[in-house]
Amino acid sequence: MALANLDIQILPSLEGGTEKDKYRVIDAVIEYIQKTGLKYEVGALGTVVEGEFEELLEILKKSQEICFTEGADRVCTMAKFDHKKEGITIDEKVAKFRK
């Protein structure tokens, strides 16, 4: 199969939780993504992950589960996919902007 990209932004809500609590939940999701072994880049407003489309769907699903396991009462997730037959990599899309 061909590589695809997932851009995921997680916004957990924790009743009575602080900003620090929200970042703890987000950090748990990023730790999970790191452990997948897939290429990823953490950005200021989300994380981009490169992998097979089915793997990326699983990351999306598991990220939701992690948020609830970590104490979130509600999770708003924004996900964008770039998926093409021949495959697409993070580097192909951003290499010209890197110095």
N, C-alpha and C positions, 0 to 999 in steps of 0.2 A: 504494500500500500504506500501511498504518498503522505508525506508529512503535511500537517496542518498547524495552525496557530490558534491558541485560545488566549484571549485577553479577559481576565477575570478580576472583578472588583467586588469585595465582600464588605457589607455594612451591617454588622451585628448590632442588635439592640438588647441591652441587659437592663431589666427593670431595677432601678436604683444603682446601676453600675456607673463607674467613672470612665473617663476617657482611657485611662490606663487599663481598665478591665476590657474595653473594646479592643485595644491594641494587643492584649494578651490572646484574645480569640483569633485575631488576624494573624498573629505570629504563629499560632498553632497550625493554621492552614498553610502558611508559607513553609513551615517545617515539614509538613506532609509532602508538599510539592517538591521540596529539596530531596526528600527520601525516595521519590519515584525514580530518580536517576535521569529524568528528562531534562533537556535544556530549558532554562527559564531565565527571565530577567525581571527583577522587582523594580517597579517604577513608583513614582510619587503617588499615583492614583490607581494603581492596579499592578497585576503581575501577568506577564506574557509567558505562555508555556508552549513548547514545540513538541509535537508527537503525532502518533497516529490518531485519527479522528475518534475512534472508539476509546482510546486511552484518555483523550481529553474530556470526553463525555463522562468517564468514570471519575476524573479529577473534579469535575463540576459537581457531580453527585456527592462524592466523599467530602468535599469542602463544606457542603451544607450540613452534613451529618456531624462533622467536627465542630462546627459552630454551636450546634445544640448540645453536644457532649460537653463543650467548654462552658456551658451555662447561658448561652443566648436564648432569649425568649422569642426573638423574631430575627430573621435574616433577609436582607434585601441584597440580591446578587445581580450584578450586571455582567453579562458574558457576551463577547463578540468572537466569532470564528472567522478565520480566513482559510478556506479549504478549496483547493483546486486539483484537478485530475493529476497533473504532473508533480504536485507537491509544492510547498512554499516554505522557506525557512525564515527565521527571524533575521539572520544576517543578510539575506537577499533584500529584505525590505529596508534595513537601516544602515547598511555598510557605507553608503555614500555620505552619511551624516556623521560618521565617526572619524575622529582624527587620530 
